[in-house]
Amino acid sequence: MAEHESQMPFIRNLASSGSSSPILSSIILLISPDRELRMSSLESLSTFLSSRSSLSDVDAQKLWKGLFYALWMTDRPIPQQRLATDLANLLFTLKPACAIPWLRAFWAVVGAQWTGIDVYRLEKFLLLVRRVFASHVRLARERGWKDGDVEAIVAVLEEFPFEKEGDLRKSTVGIRLHARDIWVDELEREEALEQPEAEKFVKSFGDVVIALKTCPVKPVRARCAESYEDERLPWVKAASGDEMEEDEEWGGIDD
């Protein structure tokens, strides 16, 4: 453990935090090979988070640094996949006031740590980003696609992986490109593309993506234009429908 702590200094920051130290042991036990122990630790962590009536950016980031470390140390694909899903689902144990700080903290921590992830660990962190991204959409859905929630959730994504000024201190190129690869998949998976009530959420998201045409990061510009034209998106479907109607109206030239 000491060797890994020297390689991952943020775990010491978590341990020295007065507000987070009671839950430190639960975070560390998430890497246990014993599934029952992992589940018990996750339950303790969920109970701790659900008891919070507020969550500062600092405390949320310290917790996410510990969770990042837990996934870092988790071996074997199945436990990694389960933990990535469990970490994403922690969002739904939080009181409403804590949700946005929790999501912002995730992107801040992942953005800061991303360049230190080696190739052997990359896949599990790509999965974590996918699962947490999906949790943003699910949160909007569970709150009934209300305007205030939609705006707050989209604003988090616009601040980090869909940030258009190209500030790589917040999100590296790798995170930005991965977000563009998955956003339509996760909208579809969470049924946002099929529900009329989600129209504003999807439209707001599309506006954020297309705004990246001005991003100074060239690969991001190219990828955003491509993903914005995904055939599953409502504006692409609408355009295809208009083209089909025009084709049907053409009757050819009579002899």
C-alpha positions in Angstrom: 0.0 0.0 0.0 2.8 2.5 0.9 4.4 2.1 -2.5 1.1 2.9 -4.3 0.4 5.8 -2.0 3.8 7.3 -3.0 2.8 6.9 -6.6 -0.7 8.4 -6.0 -0.2 11.4 -3.7 -3.9 12.3 -3.7 -4.8 9.4 -1.4 -2.8 11.1 1.4 -4.8 14.2 0.8 -8.0 12.2 1.3 -6.6 10.7 4.5 -5.7 14.1 5.9 -9.2 15.5 5.3 -11.2 15.9 8.5 -14.5 15.6 6.7 -13.6 12.6 4.6 -11.4 10.5 6.8 -14.2 8.5 8.5 -15.1 7.0 5.1 -11.5 6.5 3.9 -11.4 2.8 5.0 -14.6 2.1 3.0 -13.0 3.6 -0.1 -9.9 1.6 0.3 -11.9 -1.7 0.9 -13.6 -1.2 -2.5 -10.4 -2.9 -4.0 -10.9 -6.0 -1.9 -11.0 -9.3 -3.8 -13.9 -10.3 -1.4 -17.1 -9.3 -3.1 -19.1 -9.3 0.1 -16.5 -6.9 1.6 -16.7 -4.7 -1.4 -20.5 -4.6 -1.3 -20.4 -3.8 2.4 -17.9 -1.0 1.8 -20.0 0.4 -1.0 -23.1 0.4 1.3 -21.2 2.3 3.9 -20.0 4.9 1.4 -23.6 5.2 0.1 -24.9 5.8 3.6 -22.3 8.4 4.2 -23.0 10.3 1.0 -26.8 10.1 1.5 -26.5 11.7 4.9 -24.9 14.8 3.5 -27.2 17.8 3.1 -24.5 19.8 1.3 -21.2 18.9 -0.4 -18.4 21.4 -1.1 -16.3 21.2 -4.2 -13.3 20.5 -2.1 -14.9 17.6 -0.2 -16.4 16.1 -3.4 -13.1 16.2 -5.1 -11.3 14.5 -2.2 -13.9 11.7 -2.3 -13.6 11.3 -6.0 -9.8 11.2 -5.7 -10.2 8.2 -3.4 -12.7 6.5 -5.7 -10.3 7.1 -8.6 -7.6 5.4 -6.6 -9.9 2.5 -5.8 -10.6 1.8 -9.4 -6.9 2.3 -10.2 -6.1 -0.6 -7.9 -8.9 -2.9 -9.0 -7.8 -5.8 -11.1 -9.7 -8.2 -13.5 -12.4 -7.0 -15.9 -15.5 -8.1 -14.1 -14.7 -6.3 -10.8 -13.6 -3.3 -12.7 -16.8 -3.1 -14.7 -18.9 -3.6 -11.6 -17.0 -0.9 -9.7 -17.2 1.6 -12.5 -21.0 1.1 -12.6 -21.3 1.3 -8.8 -19.3 4.5 -8.7 -21.5 6.1 -11.3 -24.6 5.1 -9.4 -23.4 6.8 -6.2 -24.9 10.0 -7.7 -28.4 8.6 -7.0 -27.7 8.2 -3.3 -27.1 12.0 -2.9 -29.6 14.6 -1.9 -30.5 17.0 -4.7 -28.3 19.8 -3.5 -25.2 17.6 -3.7 -25.6 16.2 -7.2 -24.1 19.0 -9.2 -21.0 19.4 -7.0 -20.5 15.7 -7.2 -20.6 15.7 -11.0 -18.3 18.7 -11.3 -15.9 17.0 -8.9 -15.8 13.9 -11.0 -14.7 15.8 -14.1 -12.2 17.9 -12.2 -10.5 14.9 -10.7 -10.6 12.7 -13.9 -9.3 15.7 -15.9 -6.4 16.2 -13.5 -5.4 12.6 -13.4 -6.0 11.5 -17.0 -2.5 11.9 -18.4 -1.1 9.7 -15.6 -3.2 6.7 -16.6 -1.1 4.0 -18.3 -2.3 2.0 -21.3 -3.0 -1.0 -19.1 -5.5 0.9 -17.0 -7.0 3.1 -19.7 -10.0 0.8 -20.6 -11.5 0.8 -17.1 -11.3 4.6 -16.9 -12.9 5.0 -20.3 -15.7 2.8 -19.0 -16.0 4.9 -15.9 -16.3 8.1 -18.0 -19.0 6.4 -20.0 -20.9 5.2 -16.9 -20.7 8.6 -15.2 -21.7 10.4 -18.4 -24.8 8.2 -18.6 -25.6 9.1 -15.0 -25.9 12.7 -16.0 -28.6 11.8 -18.5 -30.4 9.4 -16.1 -30.4 12.2 -13.5 -32.2 14.5 -15.8 -34.7 11.7 -16.7 -35.4 10.8 -13.1 -36.0 14.5 -12.3 -38.6 14.6 -15.1 -36.5 16.6 -17.6 -37.2 19.8 -15.7 -35.7 23.0 -17.2 -33.7 23.9 -14.1 -32.2 20.4 -13.8 -31.5 20.2 -17.6 -29.7 23.5 -17.5 -27.6 22.6 -14.5 -26.6 19.2 -15.9 -25.8 20.4 -19.4 -23.8 23.3 -17.8 -21.5 20.8 -16.1 -20.8 19.0 -19.3 -20.3 22.3 -21.1 -17.8 23.3 -18.4 -15.7 20.2 -18.7 -15.7 17.6 -21.5 -17.6 19.8 -23.9 -15.7 23.0 -23.0 -15.3 25.0 -26.3 -12.2 27.2 -25.4 -9.9 24.2 -25.5 -8.7 24.5 -21.9 -6.8 21.3 -21.5 -6.3 21.8 -17.8 -10.0 20.9 -17.3 -10.3 18.1 -19.9 -7.5 16.5 -21.9 -7.9 15.7 -25.6 -8.5 12.1 -24.7 -11.5 12.8 -22.5 -12.9 15.3 -25.0 -12.8 12.8 -27.9 -14.2 10.0 -25.8 -17.1 12.2 -24.7 -17.9 12.9 -28.3 -17.7 9.2 -29.1 -20.2 8.2 -26.5 -22.7 11.0 -26.0 -25.3 9.8 -28.6 -24.9 6.2 -27.4 -25.7 7.2 -23.9 -28.6 9.5 -24.8 -30.1 6.5 -26.7 -29.3 4.1 -23.9 -31.1 6.3 -21.3 -34.1 6.7 -23.7 -33.6 10.5 -24.1 -34.0 10.2 -27.9 -37.4 8.5 -27.6 -39.1 10.7 -25.0 -40.8 13.9 -26.1 -40.2 15.3 -22.6 -36.5 15.0 -23.2 -36.6 17.2 -26.3 -35.1 20.3 -24.6 -32.4 18.3 -23.0 -31.3 16.7 -26.3 -31.6 20.1 -28.1 -29.5 21.8 -25.4 -26.9 19.1 -25.7 -26.8 19.4 -29.4 -26.2 23.1 -29.1 -23.3 22.5 -26.8 -21.8 20.0 -29.3 -22.2 22.1 -32.4 -20.7 25.1 -30.6 -17.4 23.1 -30.5 -17.0 23.9 -34.2 -15.0 26.9 -33.0 -12.9 24.9 -30.5 -9.2 25.5 -31.1 -8.4 21.8 -30.6 -8.6 20.5 -34.2 -9.5 16.8 -33.5 -12.3 18.0 -31.3 -13.7 20.2 -34.0 -13.7 17.4 -36.5 -15.3 14.9 -34.1 -18.0 17.2 -32.9 -19.2 17.9 -36.5 -19.3 14.1 -37.2 -21.2 13.2 -34.0 -23.7 16.0 -34.5 -24.8 14.4 -37.7 -25.5 11.0 -36.1 -28.5 9.4 -37.8 -30.1 8.7 -34.4 -30.5 12.4 -33.5 -33.9 14.0 -34.0 -32.6 16.9 -36.2 -30.9 14.3 -38.5 -34.0 12.2 -38.6 -36.2 15.2 -39.4 -33.9 16.2 -42.3 -34.0 12.7 -43.7 -37.8 12.7 -43.5 -37.9 16.0 -45.4 -35.7 14.5 -48.1 -37.9 11.5 -48.4 -41.0 13.6 -48.8 -39.3 15.6 -51.6 -38.4 12.3 -53.4 -41.9 11.0 -53.1 -43.3 14.2 -54.6 -41.2 13.8 -57.7 -43.2 11.8 -60.2 -40.7 11.8 -63.1 -41.3 13.1 -66.6 -44.4 11.8 -68.4 -44.0 10.6 -71.9 
